[in-house]
Amino acid sequence: VQFVESGGGLVQPGGSLELSCTTSGFPFSLYAMYWYRQAPGKERELVASITDVSGITDYADSVKGRFTISRDNAKNTVYLTMNSVKLEDTAVYYCNGGPDLYTYWGQGTQVTVSS
C-alpha cells in the first residue's frame, strides 16, 4: 500500500491550493478516503473524508465551506481543494484509506500559509 501526496507549497492567506494523493496496493474505489494534517507541535487531525462509491463528504468544522475533498476512482486519486486558506492551515497534509487504515502513511505534502 502506498500513498503519494503532492501539490503543497507556499500560499498567501486567502489563496488557493489543490492537493493530490495517488494510491496503490488496494482497490481504491471500494474504500472511503481521508485527508489529515499535522501542524508543528500538534497532533494529526482529520480534515475531510469521502465515501467510496457515493462520494458523500464530511469536513472538520475548521475547514467547512473552504475545503473540498473529491476523488477520481479511475485514477486511484483523492484531491483536496483548499480555498480561502488561513495561517492556521499551515501543516503537513496526508491522505489515508484502504483496508489497513492508518497502518501505512505517505510522506505528506507541506502547506505553508504566509504573507
N, C-alpha and C positions, 0 to 999 in steps of 0.2 A: 504494500500500500504506500502510495506517495502522494503528497500534496505539494504543489509548486505555486507559491503566491508571487504575484508581480503587480506592478503598477503604482507602487508607493513613490513618495518623493516629497519635495518641499512645496508647500502651497500656502498662499496668504489667507488670512481669515476672510470668510465669505466666499472663498473659491470652491472649486470642484475637483474631484479626482475619481477615477474608476479603477478599482482593484479587480484582479482576476485570480482565480485559483484553478489550475488544471490538475485533475486527479488521475490516478491509475491504480490497478490492482484490485478493484472491486466493481460490481455492477452499479455504476453511478446512479442510473435512473431509478433504482429501487429504494434509494435511501434519502432521508432528509439531509440537508447540509446546513452548516452553521459558520458564521463569522464570529471570531473572538478578537479581542485586543488586550494588550498588556502595556500599560504605561509604566515608566520608571518608578520603582518602589511600590507598585500596586499589584494586586492580584489580577490574574487573567479574568476578563469578564465577557459574557455573552453579549454580542451586539445585535445579531439578526439571525433568523432561521427561515428556511423554506422547505416545505414538504416535498415528497418525491414527485409524483405524477401531477397532483392537483395544483402544486405550486402555491399553497397557502403560506403567507409570510407572517412573521411576527418580529417585533423590534423592542429593544430596550427603550425605556422612556427617554433616555438622554439623546437618542438619535431619531426618534419617531418624527416623521414629517420631513426629515433632512436626508436620510439614507434610504436606499432601495436595494434589496437583495433580489437577484434573479439567477436563472440557471439555463444552460443550453445542454440538454441531455445528449444531443448528438455529438457534442464536443467534450463531454465529461468535464464541464467547466461551470463554476459558480462565480458570480460577479457581485461586487458591492459598489454601487454608485453613491458617492459622497458629495452632497451639495451643502452650501452654506456652512462650511466647516468652521469649527471654533478651535481656539487654542487648546482646549481640553480634549480634543480629538487626537492629539499627538500620542502615538503609541505604535507598537509593532502589531500588525494585524495578521491573524492566522485563520485559515479555514479548517474545518474538520467534518467528518461524516463517515458513513460506512458501517460495516458490521462490528468492527473493533473500535468503537467510538472512543476517542481520547487516548488510544494506545500509541498511535503514530501522529507526529506533528511535522509540518514543514518548517522551513527556516523563517517563514514570516516575511512581511514586507513593511518597511519603516515608513510611517506617515508623520511628517513634521509640519505642524501649522505654526507659521511665524510670519510676522511682518518685517 
